[in-house]
Amino acid sequence: MQPASLALAQQLLGFDTINPPGNEAACMAFFAAWLSDQGFEVQLSSFGEGRSNLVAQMRGSAAGKPLAFTGHLDTVPLGNQPWQHDPFGSEIADDRLYGRGSSDMKAAIAAFAHACIEQQPAIRAGRGVVLLITGGEETGCDGAQALIAAGTLPEIGALIVGEPTANYPVIGHKGALWLRCETRGKTAHGAMPELGINAIYLAADALGKIRHFSPGAPHPLMKQPTLNVGHIQGGLNINSVPDRTAFDVDIRSAPNLQHATIRQRLGELMGEAVHITTLVDLPAVLSSVENLWIQSIYRHCQAFFEQPLQARVVPYFTDASLLLPALGDPPCIILGSGEPTMAHQTDEYCLVSKLGEAEQLYGQIIAEWMKG
């Protein structure tokens, strides 16, 4: 028997929401209308042409804060490798639902939306639920930033992030600090380089210094922080001395590290020849495994795993980096049907069986929350 959320997942996958440019508005409007038809109060908000967020609420009658789910509808580009399955065709083969965004993370959004519908009587009699659906997550949580800036976030008691975990409960993730490092030289004719200052050479010197730079001490759970130079650009033509070079640095951190300190140390190491601009600054997320609500989620998830569940984190960032501080730092769990190894991959898929499991898990978590 196919999960009830499969049809909605396929419909969401049919929308091209590749970011950049995003263009989530059409998909978001469809989803808002679907939720409204199911009894949710919905509020769409724009953060640019073709870009939008959605806040949906199903209010309860009992005292206490509602349970919240969050997910993003934008996806990464398709990549250069050819796909064997239509990335927007929602094909199913051998328990696999194919499509860009199937694991990351449209299927999970469909699962928690359907779980809310199935638990609607309990929600109405309980504390209610909130869905925070964003755009722009893949490029640095742009949609979440806009949602927070609008000042319309409702109060919540706990947050579930539907990012891909194959239904394994995850209590946190690393932070992300993305920096643009620029060197500025002086242009001259390529036949007379002594009259210029080569910005590429300045960048090369800086890169040599930071290649083995450690952002800080390891974390007991998140282990060693990492640094990667992912992009470099410099020069205009072969026969000129380049007067500008820029390279981008991706640092993944842990709760024991301060981004301001990392940036300061990196700047001191590279020297005054390098100008640093912060592109993305997202703190790490880590909830206590001793939290009673998180322990209850572990109990629900344990039924789907043979080995005892362990405290686990993931290296990727989520909208929770920004949403949690804005919401007053409620307990948070990352739990989604998607396959972590399939996120951003060619022929991305989510297992249909995992989608059904997620729908069941979300329903159990909702029902327990509504009891208070």
Buried (B, 14 or more C-beta within 10 A) or exposed (E): EEBBBBEBBBBBBBBBBBBEEBBBBEBBBBBBEBBEEBBBEBBBBBBBEBBBBBBBBBBBEBEEBBBBBBBBBBBBEBBEEEBEBEBBEBBBEEEBBBBBBBBBBBBBBBBBBBBBBBBBEBBBEBBBBBBBBBBBBBBBBBBBBBBBEBEEBBEBBBBBBBBBBBBBBBBBBBBBBBBBBBBBBEBBEEEEEEEBBBBBBBBBBBBEBBEEBEBBEEBEBBEEBEBEBEEBEBBEEEEBBBBBBBBBBBBBBBBBBEBEEBBEBBBEEBEEBBEBEEBBBBBBBBBEBEBEBBEBBBEBBEEBEEEEBEBBBBEBBBBBBBBBEBBEEBBBBBBBBBBBEBBBBBBBBBBBBBBBBBBBBBBBBBBBBBEE
